[in-house]
């Protein structure tokens, strides 16, 4: 029986049959979500989900009906395709990128060296060249696609370390290196500093304005203080689409400052760099061509499934020198075609991540990708107007990207309670954040099918929840 099951697991007939069954299940899941049927999210306990999967018996004996298991997984998963999903910064994926996952899953071509994954490597090199052109570098620079923005930020800062403190990979990091980063920097920047041996305390926070954008004068002051302390700046880290509210730092001013002082400028564009690929919003990244490195998560605004992050570095030698590797079983040939991507990234084996965005572009083209990002940015601006017209609500500010922070009243406990009740009900999915010590509710507009009516319904439900808990007169 085990032999028959193993034969089935490698059978193309099995793939053809089950792909059709699972495809039908997934398609109906998306249809129902798009029609707003059912909740946006369900929060059952771990043990309840494992029981529904009959996990222990399934693992021990096999022979399960995969379609039945997938149905259970779907019943216990967030419905990102539901127009009332306003949760985290994860794309409602174009289904073309989901098909890319299937293709990679069947081919399973790792990409440590070119001969292991020539098609995926070629497409990755093409996409990175396309991106560098869009940000204004032309043919200059190099890059790699990694599994996510946290690894992307680390990769870019490691390339910076190779430029500023060459030999650190072998000899260790010299003392006194610091990062100058926005107060609104993503936590992965501090995490990268810790991993690199600098320590979290080496991240010097630069003051931001009321919209959470770096104040250029504050950057200059922070730099002077670092120099007086006898320390050296490894890099300046700016935001293009800060996680709390989507803020874009003034990149041209920051870039000009870094050029004058000879500092490496890294731009965390994990969320907002996608604006550069649009017609109407590309100006939000004015000055990005002055950056030395940039990350862009494709699985946020570019409509791909998770995970795929482009890391772009202006100095190819810095990226190439990041890792000193000796792996003769991989790199023993003196001459070979292509590029061995394992020399450019922490990852040894890497998925064909490039297929995701390539399949999207192959379906909708540059114009379609631009329209997708613009639609989400436009919606956030429209929804800001809807909430601003309701007297009970206050917005943190006009949205710079597709993230909208707001609150009902000013009591932080009320925001936390409302968010908790909304999530428990499951009819909407919203998040919360802390801005200047106070709680705010947060919408991330990721679904292009979200309408004004969905926002009005959310606002009405929030108002009702507050009224329900209000003390009697």
C-alpha positions in Angstrom: 0.0 0.0 0.0 2.9 2.4 0.9 4.5 1.6 -2.5 1.3 2.4 -4.3 1.0 5.7 -2.4 4.6 6.7 -3.3 3.9 5.8 -6.9 0.8 8.0 -6.9 2.7 10.9 -5.3 5.0 11.0 -8.3 2.4 10.4 -10.9 1.6 13.1 -13.5 -1.9 11.6 -13.7 -2.3 12.4 -10.0 -1.1 15.9 -10.6 -3.5 16.5 -13.4 -6.5 15.1 -11.5 -5.8 16.8 -8.2 -4.9 20.1 -9.7 -8.3 20.2 -11.4 -10.1 19.3 -8.1 -8.1 21.8 -6.0 -8.4 24.4 -8.7 -12.1 24.2 -8.6 -12.1 24.5 -4.8 -9.8 27.5 -4.8 -11.7 29.2 -7.6 -15.0 28.8 -5.7 -13.3 30.1 -2.5 -12.2 33.3 -4.4 -15.7 33.7 -6.0 -17.4 33.5 -2.6 -15.0 35.9 -1.0 -15.3 38.4 -3.8 -19.1 38.2 -3.4 -18.7 39.0 0.3 -20.1 35.7 1.4 -18.9 34.5 4.8 -16.5 36.2 7.2 -13.2 37.8 6.3 -11.4 35.8 9.0 -12.1 32.9 11.4 -10.1 32.6 14.6 -10.4 29.0 15.9 -7.9 27.6 18.3 -4.9 25.5 17.1 -6.3 22.3 18.7 -9.7 22.9 16.9 -8.0 23.2 13.6 -5.8 20.2 14.1 -8.9 18.2 15.1 -10.8 19.2 12.0 -7.8 18.0 9.9 -7.7 14.8 11.9 -4.0 15.7 12.0 -2.5 12.9 14.0 -4.2 10.1 12.0 -3.5 11.8 8.7 0.2 12.2 9.5 0.6 8.7 10.8 -1.3 6.8 8.1 -1.6 8.9 5.0 -4.3 8.1 2.5 -6.2 11.3 3.1 -8.4 13.1 0.5 -6.4 16.2 -0.3 -9.4 18.1 -1.5 -11.1 17.5 1.9 -8.0 18.7 3.7 -7.8 21.8 1.5 -11.4 22.6 2.2 -10.7 22.5 5.9 -7.6 24.8 5.4 -9.8 27.2 3.4 -12.4 27.3 6.2 -9.7 28.3 8.6 -7.8 30.9 6.6 -8.1 34.6 6.1 -10.1 35.6 3.0 -7.8 38.2 1.4 -10.0 38.3 -1.7 -12.9 39.5 0.4 -13.4 43.3 -0.3 -13.7 43.9 3.5 -10.1 42.7 4.1 -8.2 45.8 5.3 -5.6 43.9 7.3 -1.9 43.7 6.9 0.4 44.7 4.0 -0.1 41.5 2.1 -1.2 41.5 -1.5 -4.5 40.2 -2.7 -2.6 38.3 -5.2 -3.3 38.4 -8.9 -4.0 34.7 -9.6 -1.4 34.7 -12.3 1.3 34.8 -9.5 -0.5 32.0 -7.8 -0.1 29.9 -11.0 3.6 30.8 -10.8 3.7 29.1 -7.4 2.3 26.0 -8.9 4.8 26.0 -11.8 7.7 26.4 -9.3 6.3 23.7 -7.0 6.3 21.2 -9.8 9.7 22.2 -11.3 11.4 22.8 -7.9 14.4 24.3 -9.6 16.6 25.7 -6.9 18.8 28.6 -7.9 22.1 28.4 -6.1 23.9 28.1 -9.4 22.7 29.0 -12.8 22.7 25.4 -14.1 20.1 24.5 -11.4 17.6 27.1 -12.5 18.4 28.8 -15.8 14.9 30.0 -16.6 14.2 31.5 -13.2 17.6 33.1 -13.1 17.2 34.6 -16.5 13.8 36.1 -15.6 15.1 37.4 -12.3 18.0 39.2 -14.0 15.6 40.6 -16.5 13.2 41.9 -13.8 15.9 43.5 -11.8 17.3 45.2 -14.9 13.7 46.5 -15.6 13.4 47.8 -12.0 16.8 49.6 -12.1 15.7 51.4 -15.2 12.5 52.5 -13.6 14.2 54.0 -10.6 16.6 55.9 -12.8 19.9 53.9 -12.6 19.8 52.7 -16.2 22.2 49.8 -16.7 24.0 50.6 -13.4 23.9 48.4 -10.4 22.9 44.8 -9.6 20.5 43.0 -7.4 18.8 39.9 -6.2 15.3 38.7 -5.2 15.0 37.4 -1.7 12.3 35.8 0.4 10.8 39.0 2.0 11.7 42.6 3.0 13.4 41.8 6.3 15.9 39.6 4.5 16.0 42.3 1.8 17.0 45.1 4.2 19.6 42.8 5.8 21.0 42.0 2.3 21.3 45.7 1.3 22.9 46.7 4.6 25.4 43.8 4.3 26.4 45.1 0.9 26.8 48.5 2.5 29.0 47.0 5.2 31.2 45.6 2.4 31.7 49.1 1.0 32.2 50.9 4.3 34.0 48.2 6.3 35.5 45.8 3.8 36.6 42.5 5.2 34.0 42.4 7.9 32.6 39.1 6.6 35.9 37.4 7.6 37.4 39.6 10.4 34.2 40.9 12.1 32.6 44.3 12.3 34.8 47.1 13.5 33.6 49.1 16.5 31.8 52.4 16.3 29.5 51.8 13.3 25.9 53.1 13.5 22.8 53.4 11.4 20.9 56.6 11.1 17.2 55.6 10.6 13.8 57.2 10.8 11.9 57.0 14.0 9.3 55.2 11.8 11.7 52.7 10.5 10.5 49.1 10.2 11.7 46.8 13.0 13.7 44.7 10.5 16.3 47.6 10.4 17.0 47.1 14.1 16.9 43.4 13.7 19.5 43.6 10.8 21.7 45.7 13.0 21.6 43.1 15.7 22.3 40.2 13.3 25.2 42.1 11.7 26.8 42.5 15.1 26.3 46.2 15.5 23.6 45.8 18.1 20.1 47.4 18.3 21.6 50.3 20.2 23.6 51.2 17.1 20.4 52.4 15.4 20.3 56.1 15.9 16.7 57.4 15.5 16.2 60.5 13.3 13.3 62.7 14.2 10.2 62.8 12.0 7.5 65.4 11.3 3.8 65.1 12.1 3.3 62.9 9.0 6.2 60.6 10.1 8.6 61.8 7.5 12.3 62.3 8.3 13.1 66.0 9.0 16.3 66.7 6.9 17.6 69.2 9.6 17.3 66.5 12.2 19.3 64.1 10.0 22.1 66.6 9.8 22.0 67.1 13.5 22.1 63.4 14.2 25.0 63.0 11.9 27.0 65.7 13.6 26.3 64.1 17.0 27.5 60.7 15.8 30.7 62.3 14.5 31.3 64.1 17.8 30.9 60.8 19.6 33.7 59.4 17.5 31.5 56.9 15.6 31.0 56.3 11.9 27.8 56.0 10.0 27.4 52.8 8.1 24.2 53.9 6.3 21.3 56.3 6.4 18.0 54.4 6.2 15.0 56.2 4.7 11.4 55.1 4.2 9.4 55.0 1.0 6.1 53.9 2.4 6.7 53.6 6.2 4.8 50.7 7.8 2.7 52.7 10.3 1.1 55.1 7.9 2.8 54.8 4.4 4.9 57.9 4.8 7.5 58.8 2.1 10.6 60.5 3.4 12.0 63.5 1.3 14.4 61.4 -0.7 15.9 64.2 -2.8 16.9 66.2 0.2 18.2 63.1 2.1 20.0 61.9 -1.0 21.7 65.2 -1.6 22.8 65.2 2.0 24.2 61.7 1.8 26.1 62.6 -1.5 27.7 65.6 0.2 28.8 63.6 3.2 29.8 60.5 1.4 27.1 58.3 3.1 25.4 55.2 1.8 21.6 55.8 1.5 19.4 52.8 1.8 15.7 53.2 1.0 13.3 50.8 2.6 10.7 50.8 -0.1 9.2 47.4 0.8 5.8 48.9 0.6 5.9 52.1 -1.3 8.6 51.6 -4.0 5.8 50.2 -6.2 4.7 53.8 -6.7 7.7 54.3 -8.9 6.1 51.9 -11.5 3.0 54.1 -11.8 2.3 57.2 -13.9 0.5 59.4 -11.3 2.4 58.5 -8.1 6.0 58.0 -9.2 6.8 61.5 -7.9 6.4 60.2 -4.3 9.9 58.7 -4.9 11.5 61.9 -6.3 15.2 61.5 -5.6 15.2 57.7 -5.4 17.9 57.7 -8.1 20.3 59.1 -5.5 20.0 56.0 -3.3 22.7 53.4 -3.1 20.3 50.6 -2.3 16.6 49.9 -2.3 14.2 47.1 -1.4 10.7 46.6 -2.9 8.4 43.8 -1.8 6.5 42.5 -4.8 4.1 40.7 -2.5 2.8 44.0 -1.1 1.8 46.5 -3.9 2.7 44.5 -7.0 0.1 41.8 -6.5 2.2 38.7 -6.1 1.8 35.9 -3.6 4.3 35.8 -0.7 7.2 36.1 -0.6 9.3 38.1 -3.1 11.5 41.1 -2.4 13.7 42.9 -4.9 17.0 44.1 -3.5 18.7 46.7 -5.8 22.3 47.9 -5.1 24.0 50.6 -7.1 27.5 49.2 -6.6 27.8 45.7 -8.0 31.1 45.1 -6.3 29.6 45.8 -2.9 26.9 43.2 -3.5 29.3 40.7 -5.0 31.8 41.1 -2.1 29.2 40.6 0.6 29.8 36.9 1.0 33.1 35.1 0.9 32.0 31.6 0.0 34.0 28.4 -0.5 31.7 25.7 -1.8 33.6 23.8 -4.5 30.6 21.4 -5.1 28.7 24.4 -6.3 31.3 26.9 -7.6 34.1 24.6 -8.6 33.8 25.2 -12.4 36.1 27.9 -13.7 33.8 28.6 -16.6 30.0 28.4 -16.7 27.1 30.2 -18.2 24.9 32.7 -16.4 25.1 34.1 -12.9 25.3 32.1 -9.7 22.8 33.8 -7.4 23.9 32.1 -4.2 27.0 34.4 -4.4 24.6 37.4 -4.0 22.3 36.4 -1.2 22.3 34.8 2.2 20.1 32.0 0.8 21.8 29.0 -0.7 18.8 27.4 -2.2 16.3 29.9 -3.5 12.9 29.5 -5.1 12.0 30.8 -8.5 10.6 34.0 -7.0 10.9 35.9 -10.2 8.1 33.9 -11.8 5.5 35.6 -9.6 5.9 39.2 -10.9 6.8 38.0 -14.4 3.5 36.1 -14.7 1.6 39.2 -13.5 3.4 41.5 -16.0 2.9 38.9 -18.7 -0.8 39.1 -18.1 -1.5 42.8 -17.4 1.7 44.5 -18.7 3.3 47.7 -17.2 0.1 49.7 -17.7 -2.0 47.1 -15.8 0.5 47.0 -13.0 0.5 50.8 -12.8 -3.3 50.9 -12.8 -3.4 48.3 -10.0 -1.2 50.4 -7.7 -2.9 53.6 -8.6 -6.4 52.1 -7.8 -5.3 51.2 -4.3 -3.7 54.6 -3.6 -6.8 56.4 -5.1 -9.1 54.4 -2.9 -7.3 55.3 0.3 -7.6 59.0 -0.6 -11.3 58.5 -1.3 -11.9 56.6 1.9 -10.1 59.3 3.9 -12.7 61.7 2.6 -15.6 59.4 3.6 -14.3 59.1 7.2 -13.4 62.8 7.5 -17.1 63.6 6.7 -18.3 61.5 9.7 -18.1 63.7 12.9 -17.3 60.7 15.2 -14.0 60.0 13.4 -10.6 61.6 13.3 -7.9 60.7 10.7 -4.2 60.8 11.5 -3.7 62.7 8.3 -4.3 62.4 4.6 -2.9 59.1 3.3 0.4 59.2 1.4 0.0 55.7 0.1 -2.8 53.2 0.6 -2.6 53.1 4.4 -5.2 55.1 6.4 -5.0 55.6 10.2 -8.1 56.9 12.1 -9.8 56.7 15.4 -13.3 57.2 16.9 -13.0 59.5 19.8 -9.6 59.9 21.4 -9.4 57.2 24.1 -6.8 54.6 23.2 -8.7 51.9 25.2 -11.7 52.4 22.9 -9.6 51.9 19.8 -8.2 48.7 21.2 -11.6 47.4 22.2 -13.2 48.2 18.9 -10.4 46.5 17.0 -10.7 43.4 19.1 -14.4 43.2 18.7 -14.2 43.7 14.9 -11.7 40.9 14.6 -13.7 38.6 16.8 -16.8 39.2 14.7 -14.8 38.5 11.5 -17.0 40.6 9.2 -14.1 43.0 8.6 -10.4 42.8 9.2 -8.6 45.9 10.4 -5.4 46.4 12.4 -4.2 48.9 14.9 -1.0 50.9 15.5 0.5 53.2 18.1 1.3 56.7 16.9 2.9 59.2 19.3 1.9 57.0 22.2 -1.8 56.7 21.3 -3.8 53.9 19.7 -5.2 54.3 16.2 -7.2 52.0 14.0 -5.5 51.3 10.6 -6.8 50.3 7.2 -4.5 48.9 4.5 -6.3 49.0 1.2 -5.0 46.0 -0.6 -8.1 44.8 -2.4 -8.9 46.6 -5.6 -12.5 45.4 -5.3 -13.1 47.3 -2.0 -15.8 49.9 -2.5 -17.0 53.1 -0.7 -19.9 51.0 0.6 -17.5 48.6 2.4 -15.9 51.6 4.2 -19.3 53.1 5.0 -20.4 49.7 6.5 -17.2 49.5 8.5 -17.7 53.0 9.9 -21.3 52.3 10.8 -20.3 49.1 12.6 -17.6 50.9 14.6 -20.0 53.7 15.6 -22.6 51.1 16.7 -20.0 49.3 18.8 -19.1 52.5 20.6 -22.7 53.4 21.2 -23.4 49.9 22.5 -20.8 50.3 25.2 -21.6 53.9 26.0 -22.8 54.5 29.6 -26.5 55.4 30.1 -27.3 59.1 30.4 
